[in-house]
Amino acid sequence: MEKFLKSGDFYDTILPWMGRTMKLVDAYITNRLLEQDIDLTKVQLIMLKILYSNDGQPQNDLALITNRDKASLARLIDTMERKGLVVRVPSKEDKRIKLVHITKKGMEYYELARPVLADMIENIQQGMSPNDIKFMIEKFRHMQLNIENSLLVA
């Protein structure tokens, strides 16, 4: 791998293509939501999707699910609370645990965003066969496992 860095063939590796693709995906999602007058960021949309499917998640669990540190997740939830999309409610079993619930407004926003998201996915995957998509998912999972294993060793 060191040869790529010495020879200048860094662009023949996966890393810059993944990074550029994710930046394009982020911009694409932001622009499409704005075009539809849906005032959500990509991260807020992901949070609404999680809560829409499984409401009342402990805040700590959401940090793990979204792969965010507790402080940035708390800021995200604060912003979403100010927008009226979610509420935090103390757990009945343990008042120290805050459960995050989607509000009616949050559900409405998610329902507005769902067809836009489905259209975006269709556009992004255009020209790819189901086998292509399955192959790419397997490779992304493989790369994630490689990274996770590297983090455990470090």
CNS distance restraints for C-alpha pairs under 8 A (distance, minus, plus):
assign (resid   1 and name CA) (resid   5 and name CA) 7.38 0.50 0.50
assign (resid   2 and name CA) (resid   6 and name CA) 6.45 0.50 0.50
assign (resid   3 and name CA) (resid   7 and name CA) 5.81 0.50 0.50
assign (resid   4 and name CA) (resid   8 and name CA) 5.91 0.50 0.50
assign (resid   4 and name CA) (resid   9 and name CA) 4.86 0.50 0.50
assign (resid   4 and name CA) (resid  10 and name CA) 5.19 0.50 0.50
assign (resid   4 and name CA) (resid  12 and name CA) 7.66 0.50 0.50
assign (resid   4 and name CA) (resid  13 and name CA) 7.70 0.50 0.50
assign (resid   5 and name CA) (resid   9 and name CA) 6.63 0.50 0.50
assign (resid   5 and name CA) (resid  10 and name CA) 5.82 0.50 0.50
assign (resid   9 and name CA) (resid  13 and name CA) 7.47 0.50 0.50
assign (resid  10 and name CA) (resid  16 and name CA) 7.58 0.50 0.50
assign (resid  11 and name CA) (resid  15 and name CA) 7.95 0.50 0.50
assign (resid  11 and name CA) (resid  16 and name CA) 6.27 0.50 0.50
assign (resid  11 and name CA) (resid  17 and name CA) 7.48 0.50 0.50
assign (resid  13 and name CA) (resid  17 and name CA) 7.65 0.50 0.50
assign (resid  14 and name CA) (resid  18 and name CA) 6.15 0.50 0.50
assign (resid  15 and name CA) (resid  19 and name CA) 6.26 0.50 0.50
assign (resid  16 and name CA) (resid  20 and name CA) 6.09 0.50 0.50
assign (resid  17 and name CA) (resid  21 and name CA) 5.92 0.50 0.50
assign (resid  18 and name CA) (resid  22 and name CA) 6.13 0.50 0.50
assign (resid  19 and name CA) (resid  23 and name CA) 6.33 0.50 0.50
assign (resid  20 and name CA) (resid  24 and name CA) 6.22 0.50 0.50
assign (resid  21 and name CA) (resid  25 and name CA) 6.09 0.50 0.50
assign (resid  22 and name CA) (resid  26 and name CA) 6.06 0.50 0.50
assign (resid  23 and name CA) (resid  27 and name CA) 6.23 0.50 0.50
assign (resid  24 and name CA) (resid  28 and name CA) 5.93 0.50 0.50
assign (resid  25 and name CA) (resid  29 and name CA) 6.10 0.50 0.50
assign (resid  26 and name CA) (resid  30 and name CA) 6.20 0.50 0.50
assign (resid  26 and name CA) (resid  42 and name CA) 6.86 0.50 0.50
assign (resid  27 and name CA) (resid  31 and name CA) 6.00 0.50 0.50
assign (resid  28 and name CA) (resid  32 and name CA) 6.05 0.50 0.50
assign (resid  29 and name CA) (resid  33 and name CA) 6.12 0.50 0.50
assign (resid  29 and name CA) (resid  42 and name CA) 6.43 0.50 0.50
assign (resid  29 and name CA) (resid 117 and name CA) 7.79 0.50 0.50
assign (resid  29 and name CA) (resid 120 and name CA) 7.49 0.50 0.50
assign (resid  30 and name CA) (resid  34 and name CA) 6.19 0.50 0.50
assign (resid  30 and name CA) (resid  40 and name CA) 7.80 0.50 0.50
assign (resid  30 and name CA) (resid  41 and name CA) 6.20 0.50 0.50
assign (resid  30 and name CA) (resid  42 and name CA) 6.51 0.50 0.50
assign (resid  31 and name CA) (resid  35 and name CA) 6.07 0.50 0.50
assign (resid  32 and name CA) (resid  36 and name CA) 6.45 0.50 0.50
assign (resid  32 and name CA) (resid 116 and name CA) 7.29 0.50 0.50
assign (resid  33 and name CA) (resid  37 and name CA) 6.30 0.50 0.50
assign (resid  33 and name CA) (resid  38 and name CA) 5.08 0.50 0.50
assign (resid  33 and name CA) (resid  39 and name CA) 7.00 0.50 0.50
assign (resid  33 and name CA) (resid  40 and name CA) 6.89 0.50 0.50
assign (resid  33 and name CA) (resid  41 and name CA) 7.97 0.50 0.50
assign (resid  33 and name CA) (resid 113 and name CA) 7.19 0.50 0.50
assign (resid  33 and name CA) (resid 116 and name CA) 7.31 0.50 0.50
assign (resid  34 and name CA) (resid  38 and name CA) 5.64 0.50 0.50
assign (resid  34 and name CA) (resid  39 and name CA) 6.62 0.50 0.50
assign (resid  38 and name CA) (resid 109 and name CA) 7.08 0.50 0.50
assign (resid  38 and name CA) (resid 112 and name CA) 7.52 0.50 0.50
assign (resid  38 and name CA) (resid 113 and name CA) 7.02 0.50 0.50
assign (resid  40 and name CA) (resid  44 and name CA) 5.80 0.50 0.50
assign (resid  40 and name CA) (resid  45 and name CA) 6.14 0.50 0.50
assign (resid  41 and name CA) (resid  45 and name CA) 6.16 0.50 0.50
assign (resid  42 and name CA) (resid  46 and name CA) 6.28 0.50 0.50
assign (resid  43 and name CA) (resid  47 and name CA) 6.21 0.50 0.50
assign (resid  44 and name CA) (resid  48 and name CA) 6.14 0.50 0.50
assign (resid  44 and name CA) (resid  76 and name CA) 7.47 0.50 0.50
assign (resid  44 and name CA) (resid  80 and name CA) 7.26 0.50 0.50
assign (resid  45 and name CA) (resid  49 and name CA) 6.14 0.50 0.50
assign (resid  45 and name CA) (resid 110 and name CA) 6.91 0.50 0.50
assign (resid  45 and name CA) (resid 113 and name CA) 7.77 0.50 0.50
assign (resid  46 and name CA) (resid  50 and name CA) 6.28 0.50 0.50
assign (resid  47 and name CA) (resid  51 and name CA) 6.26 0.50 0.50
assign (resid  47 and name CA) (resid  66 and name CA) 7.81 0.50 0.50
assign (resid  48 and name CA) (resid  52 and name CA) 5.73 0.50 0.50
assign (resid  48 and name CA) (resid  85 and name CA) 7.96 0.50 0.50
assign (resid  48 and name CA) (resid 102 and name CA) 6.87 0.50 0.50
assign (resid  48 and name CA) (resid 106 and name CA) 6.66 0.50 0.50
assign (resid  48 and name CA) (resid 107 and name CA) 7.43 0.50 0.50
assign (resid  48 and name CA) (resid 110 and name CA) 6.21 0.50 0.50
assign (resid  49 and name CA) (resid  53 and name CA) 6.27 0.50 0.50
assign (resid  49 and name CA) (resid 110 and name CA) 6.82 0.50 0.50
assign (resid  50 and name CA) (resid  54 and name CA) 6.02 0.50 0.50
assign (resid  50 and name CA) (resid  55 and name CA) 7.49 0.50 0.50
assign (resid  51 and name CA) (resid  55 and name CA) 4.33 0.50 0.50
assign (resid  51 and name CA) (resid  56 and name CA) 6.93 0.50 0.50
assign (resid  51 and name CA) (resid  57 and name CA) 7.11 0.50 0.50
assign (resid  51 and name CA) (resid 100 and name CA) 7.82 0.50 0.50
assign (resid  51 and name CA) (resid 101 and name CA) 6.63 0.50 0.50
assign (resid  51 and name CA) (resid 102 and name CA) 5.84 0.50 0.50
assign (resid  52 and name CA) (resid 102 and name CA) 6.64 0.50 0.50
assign (resid  52 and name CA) (resid 107 and name CA) 6.62 0.50 0.50
assign (resid  52 and name CA) (resid 110 and name CA) 7.69 0.50 0.50
assign (resid  55 and name CA) (resid 100 and name CA) 7.26 0.50 0.50
assign (resid  55 and name CA) (resid 101 and name CA) 5.43 0.50 0.50
assign (resid  55 and name CA) (resid 102 and name CA) 6.36 0.50 0.50
assign (resid  56 and name CA) (resid  99 and name CA) 5.14 0.50 0.50
assign (resid  56 and name CA) (resid 100 and name CA) 5.01 0.50 0.50
assign (resid  56 and name CA) (resid 101 and name CA) 4.61 0.50 0.50
assign (resid  56 and name CA) (resid 102 and name CA) 7.57 0.50 0.50
assign (resid  57 and name CA) (resid  61 and name CA) 6.63 0.50 0.50
assign (resid  57 and name CA) (resid  62 and name CA) 6.61 0.50 0.50
assign (resid  57 and name CA) (resid  99 and name CA) 5.17 0.50 0.50
assign (resid  57 and name CA) (resid 100 and name CA) 5.29 0.50 0.50
assign (resid  57 and name CA) (resid 101 and name CA) 6.95 0.50 0.50
assign (resid  58 and name CA) (resid  62 and name CA) 6.48 0.50 0.50
assign (resid  58 and name CA) (resid  97 and name CA) 6.56 0.50 0.50
assign (resid  58 and name CA) (resid  98 and name CA) 5.70 0.50 0.50
assign (resid  58 and name CA) (resid  99 and name CA) 4.32 0.50 0.50
assign (resid  58 and name CA) (resid 100 and name CA) 6.12 0.50 0.50
assign (resid  59 and name CA) (resid  63 and name CA) 6.48 0.50 0.50
assign (resid  59 and name CA) (resid  73 and name CA) 7.98 0.50 0.50
assign (resid  59 and name CA) (resid  74 and name CA) 7.98 0.50 0.50
assign (resid  59 and name CA) (resid  97 and name CA) 7.46 0.50 0.50
assign (resid  59 and name CA) (resid  98 and name CA) 5.87 0.50 0.50
assign (resid  59 and name CA) (resid  99 and name CA) 5.94 0.50 0.50
assign (resid  59 and name CA) (resid 100 and name CA) 6.19 0.50 0.50
assign (resid  60 and name CA) (resid  64 and name CA) 6.70 0.50 0.50
assign (resid  60 and name CA) (resid  70 and name CA) 6.99 0.50 0.50
assign (resid  61 and name CA) (resid  65 and name CA) 6.15 0.50 0.50
assign (resid  62 and name CA) (resid  66 and name CA) 5.88 0.50 0.50
assign (resid  62 and name CA) (resid  73 and name CA) 7.78 0.50 0.50
assign (resid  63 and name CA) (resid  67 and name CA) 5.74 0.50 0.50
assign (resid  63 and name CA) (resid  68 and name CA) 4.98 0.50 0.50
assign (resid  63 and name CA) (resid  69 and name CA) 5.98 0.50 0.50
assign (resid  63 and name CA) (resid  70 and name CA) 5.85 0.50 0.50
assign (resid  63 and name CA) (resid  73 and name CA) 6.07 0.50 0.50
assign (resid  64 and name CA) (resid  68 and name CA) 6.59 0.50 0.50
assign (resid  64 and name CA) (resid  69 and name CA) 7.96 0.50 0.50
assign (resid  68 and name CA) (resid  72 and name CA) 6.45 0.50 0.50
assign (resid  68 and name CA) (resid  73 and name CA) 6.01 0.50 0.50
assign (resid  69 and name CA) (resid  73 and name CA) 6.20 0.50 0.50
assign (resid  70 and name CA) (resid  74 and name CA) 6.03 0.50 0.50
assign (resid  71 and name CA) (resid  75 and name CA) 6.36 0.50 0.50
assign (resid  72 and name CA) (resid  76 and name CA) 6.18 0.50 0.50
assign (resid  73 and name CA) (resid  77 and name CA) 6.15 0.50 0.50
assign (resid  74 and name CA) (resid  78 and name CA) 6.04 0.50 0.50
assign (resid  75 and name CA) (resid  79 and name CA) 6.22 0.50 0.50
assign (resid  76 and name CA) (resid  80 and name CA) 6.23 0.50 0.50
assign (resid  77 and name CA) (resid  81 and name CA) 5.95 0.50 0.50
assign (resid  77 and name CA) (resid  86 and name CA) 7.29 0.50 0.50
assign (resid  78 and name CA) (resid  82 and name CA) 6.28 0.50 0.50
assign (resid  79 and name CA) (resid  83 and name CA) 6.37 0.50 0.50
assign (resid  80 and name CA) (resid  84 and name CA) 6.25 0.50 0.50
assign (resid  80 and name CA) (resid  85 and name CA) 5.29 0.50 0.50
assign (resid  80 and name CA) (resid  86 and name CA) 5.85 0.50 0.50
assign (resid  81 and name CA) (resid  85 and name CA) 5.75 0.50 0.50
assign (resid  81 and name CA) (resid  86 and name CA) 5.06 0.50 0.50
assign (resid  81 and name CA) (resid  87 and name CA) 5.70 0.50 0.50
assign (resid  81 and name CA) (resid  88 and name CA) 7.99 0.50 0.50
assign (resid  84 and name CA) (resid 103 and name CA) 6.96 0.50 0.50
assign (resid  84 and name CA) (resid 105 and name CA) 6.52 0.50 0.50
assign (resid  84 and name CA) (resid 106 and name CA) 7.03 0.50 0.50
assign (resid  85 and name CA) (resid 102 and name CA) 6.08 0.50 0.50
assign (resid  85 and name CA) (resid 103 and name CA) 5.35 0.50 0.50
assign (resid  85 and name CA) (resid 104 and name CA) 7.49 0.50 0.50
assign (resid  85 and name CA) (resid 105 and name CA) 5.56 0.50 0.50
assign (resid  85 and name CA) (resid 106 and name CA) 3.95 0.50 0.50
assign (resid  85 and name CA) (resid 107 and name CA) 7.69 0.50 0.50
assign (resid  85 and name CA) (resid 109 and name CA) 7.99 0.50 0.50
assign (resid  86 and name CA) (resid 100 and name CA) 6.61 0.50 0.50
assign (resid  86 and name CA) (resid 101 and name CA) 5.43 0.50 0.50
assign (resid  86 and name CA) (resid 102 and name CA) 4.41 0.50 0.50
assign (resid  86 and name CA) (resid 103 and name CA) 5.10 0.50 0.50
assign (resid  86 and name CA) (resid 106 and name CA) 6.33 0.50 0.50
assign (resid  87 and name CA) (resid 100 and name CA) 5.73 0.50 0.50
assign (resid  87 and name CA) (resid 101 and name CA) 5.31 0.50 0.50
assign (resid  87 and name CA) (resid 102 and name CA) 6.53 0.50 0.50
assign (resid  87 and name CA) (resid 103 and name CA) 6.76 0.50 0.50
assign (resid  88 and name CA) (resid  98 and name CA) 5.79 0.50 0.50
assign (resid  88 and name CA) (resid  99 and name CA) 5.47 0.50 0.50
assign (resid  88 and name CA) (resid 100 and name CA) 4.57 0.50 0.50
assign (resid  88 and name CA) (resid 101 and name CA) 6.28 0.50 0.50
assign (resid  89 and name CA) (resid  98 and name CA) 5.44 0.50 0.50
assign (resid  89 and name CA) (resid  99 and name CA) 5.16 0.50 0.50
assign (resid  89 and name CA) (resid 100 and name CA) 6.44 0.50 0.50
assign (resid  89 and name CA) (resid 101 and name CA) 7.48 0.50 0.50
assign (resid  90 and name CA) (resid  94 and name CA) 7.33 0.50 0.50
assign (resid  90 and name CA) (resid  95 and name CA) 4.97 0.50 0.50
assign (resid  90 and name CA) (resid  96 and name CA) 6.72 0.50 0.50
assign (resid  90 and name CA) (resid  97 and name CA) 5.81 0.50 0.50
assign (resid  90 and name CA) (resid  98 and name CA) 4.51 0.50 0.50
assign (resid  90 and name CA) (resid  99 and name CA) 6.00 0.50 0.50
assign (resid  91 and name CA) (resid  95 and name CA) 5.17 0.50 0.50
assign (resid  91 and name CA) (resid  96 and name CA) 7.31 0.50 0.50
assign (resid  91 and name CA) (resid  97 and name CA) 5.50 0.50 0.50
assign (resid  91 and name CA) (resid  98 and name CA) 5.83 0.50 0.50
assign (resid  91 and name CA) (resid  99 and name CA) 6.06 0.50 0.50
assign (resid 102 and name CA) (resid 106 and name CA) 5.56 0.50 0.50
assign (resid 102 and name CA) (resid 107 and name CA) 6.57 0.50 0.50
assign (resid 103 and name CA) (resid 107 and name CA) 6.23 0.50 0.50
assign (resid 104 and name CA) (resid 108 and name CA) 6.23 0.50 0.50
assign (resid 105 and name CA) (resid 109 and name CA) 6.17 0.50 0.50
assign (resid 106 and name CA) (resid 110 and name CA) 6.14 0.50 0.50
assign (resid 107 and name CA) (resid 111 and name CA) 6.05 0.50 0.50
assign (resid 108 and name CA) (resid 112 and name CA) 6.17 0.50 0.50
assign (resid 109 and name CA) (resid 113 and name CA) 6.13 0.50 0.50
assign (resid 110 and name CA) (resid 114 and name CA) 5.97 0.50 0.50
assign (resid 111 and name CA) (resid 115 and name CA) 7.59 0.50 0.50
assign (resid 112 and name CA) (resid 116 and name CA) 7.48 0.50 0.50
assign (resid 113 and name CA) (resid 117 and name CA) 6.04 0.50 0.50
assign (resid 114 and name CA) (resid 118 and name CA) 6.11 0.50 0.50
assign (resid 115 and name CA) (resid 119 and name CA) 6.10 0.50 0.50
assign (resid 116 and name CA) (resid 120 and name CA) 6.19 0.50 0.50
assign (resid 117 and name CA) (resid 121 and name CA) 6.19 0.50 0.50
assign (resid 118 and name CA) (resid 122 and name CA) 6.20 0.50 0.50
assign (resid 119 and name CA) (resid 123 and name CA) 6.16 0.50 0.50
assign (resid 120 and name CA) (resid 124 and name CA) 6.07 0.50 0.50
assign (resid 121 and name CA) (resid 125 and name CA) 6.05 0.50 0.50
assign (resid 122 and name CA) (resid 126 and name CA) 5.90 0.50 0.50
assign (resid 125 and name CA) (resid 133 and name CA) 7.65 0.50 0.50
assign (resid 128 and name CA) (resid 132 and name CA) 5.64 0.50 0.50
assign (resid 128 and name CA) (resid 133 and name CA) 6.49 0.50 0.50
assign (resid 129 and name CA) (resid 133 and name CA) 6.38 0.50 0.50
assign (resid 130 and name CA) (resid 134 and name CA) 6.12 0.50 0.50
assign (resid 131 and name CA) (resid 135 and name CA) 6.00 0.50 0.50
assign (resid 132 and name CA) (resid 136 and name CA) 6.19 0.50 0.50
assign (resid 133 and name CA) (resid 137 and name CA) 6.17 0.50 0.50
assign (resid 134 and name CA) (resid 138 and name CA) 6.22 0.50 0.50
assign (resid 135 and name CA) (resid 139 and name CA) 6.28 0.50 0.50
assign (resid 136 and name CA) (resid 140 and name CA) 6.10 0.50 0.50
assign (resid 137 and name CA) (resid 141 and name CA) 6.11 0.50 0.50
assign (resid 138 and name CA) (resid 142 and name CA) 6.13 0.50 0.50
assign (resid 139 and name CA) (resid 143 and name CA) 6.19 0.50 0.50
assign (resid 140 and name CA) (resid 144 and name CA) 6.13 0.50 0.50
assign (resid 141 and name CA) (resid 145 and name CA) 6.15 0.50 0.50
assign (resid 142 and name CA) (resid 146 and name CA) 6.24 0.50 0.50
assign (resid 143 and name CA) (resid 147 and name CA) 6.21 0.50 0.50
assign (resid 144 and name CA) (resid 148 and name CA) 6.05 0.50 0.50
assign (resid 145 and name CA) (resid 149 and name CA) 5.98 0.50 0.50
assign (resid 146 and name CA) (resid 150 and name CA) 6.15 0.50 0.50
assign (resid 147 and name CA) (resid 151 and name CA) 6.19 0.50 0.50
assign (resid 148 and name CA) (resid 152 and name CA) 6.31 0.50 0.50
assign (resid 149 and name CA) (resid 153 and name CA) 6.38 0.50 0.50
assign (resid 150 and name CA) (resid 154 and name CA) 6.24 0.50 0.50
